[in-house]
């Protein structure tokens, strides 16, 4: 019975999951996480980030990630015991956009690691730049503007790469390194994403970037799944020579190097391309075909889905990435998620039970009252100045405000996802607030589709293990349909779905244009 191993290198820590698959029998054997700050305090990170005097600069330590991978592999191998020999394939995911800069000597070092010594000790001299700029970095506005100009405007960049330029995307970060530290750029022989860097450590050789994570760089011709010369030229000189060819996410790129056998007892298992955490999560929450939409309800709410054709977001706020299935995926982010729900809850001195009771006690459509819940500047739609806008909604009415914030969020979500999901058959809801049935009822009614709660804590990591399973099966000549790959792991129980109620669906169908008009008018009026 094969065992598949998935990792996820997130902002604050590293997680690993080992799964066992025997036909329809599937189970999680090991699930483990470590937090960088606590497990590896010598690096001095706070929530996984190196403190910096400039609040716009957010970097982490690639050496720390290497040490975390070595430590975690030791823990997983110990947990698995004799079962470690059954590990057939390994894959992983990582926070998107972060970049790692290696010297030419790195290849030699990775190919000749000494099993008697920890990994990190041997990597100290391989970095051309000691830090990894990461997704929370916002210091590259000038570089974004320059790249956008060179490529003919924001819409042209989105049509080519799937997203307009964003400060955290890797292309602008590479351009900044070239401009501000040209010696470090010149020393760099290979540029990795966090995902391809960690895959390289496992393989003992440079591993390619995949189409999923590669699409978070503003460097790929996403439709064709390869580097875009115009984007490389607009970013930094000699960039192509510093990147390997991009590969589809489902590629078996190599095998675990003998170092992992000698050090932790792993077999030379297949190594499947690592990808970004968002593409990997798509599989981890069971979204493997168009029509199913995942909604993650966290501090921010995000919506993502599979698209079988490439189409950038016409408003320029969302992203299109490569999906692990070989299709495309969209990612739409709403900054005012739980953040806004909490502000309303606290304003009326409620707890979550009280919040849900008021939501249940108020009628769908809120008697025509509407709220634009921009407690903080919003990403979708793009709003730079925070402000709560109410229509026919008394500020002092607790029930109406509770319903107003949730309906405003769900109506915005539906409006701003039409471009990517014109048809929604079902929703997979995850995150803390997905436990709230009253909220899922509003979601189901607004989207006119059943909302299923998916209880997966580490979806990116589970997605990585499932992708390892999928690629292993395909490489043995026994390809498994994606629905079969996720079955039993990331599959909703239909009997627990929150179903849309026809009368409420009709209310929201009529209310949606009023919401759209309020949003449009407010966006015109605010700075
Ligand atoms: C996506 C993004 C974040 C990171 C978090 O564009 O920046 O979701 O991937 O790990």
Boltz pocket constraint, residues with backbone or C-beta under 6 A from the ligand:
constraints:
  - pocket:
      binder: B
      contacts: [[A, 10], [A, 11], [A, 94], [A, 95], [A, 96], [A, 97], [A, 135], [A, 168], [A, 216], [A, 276], [A, 277], [A, 278]]
      max_distance: 6.0
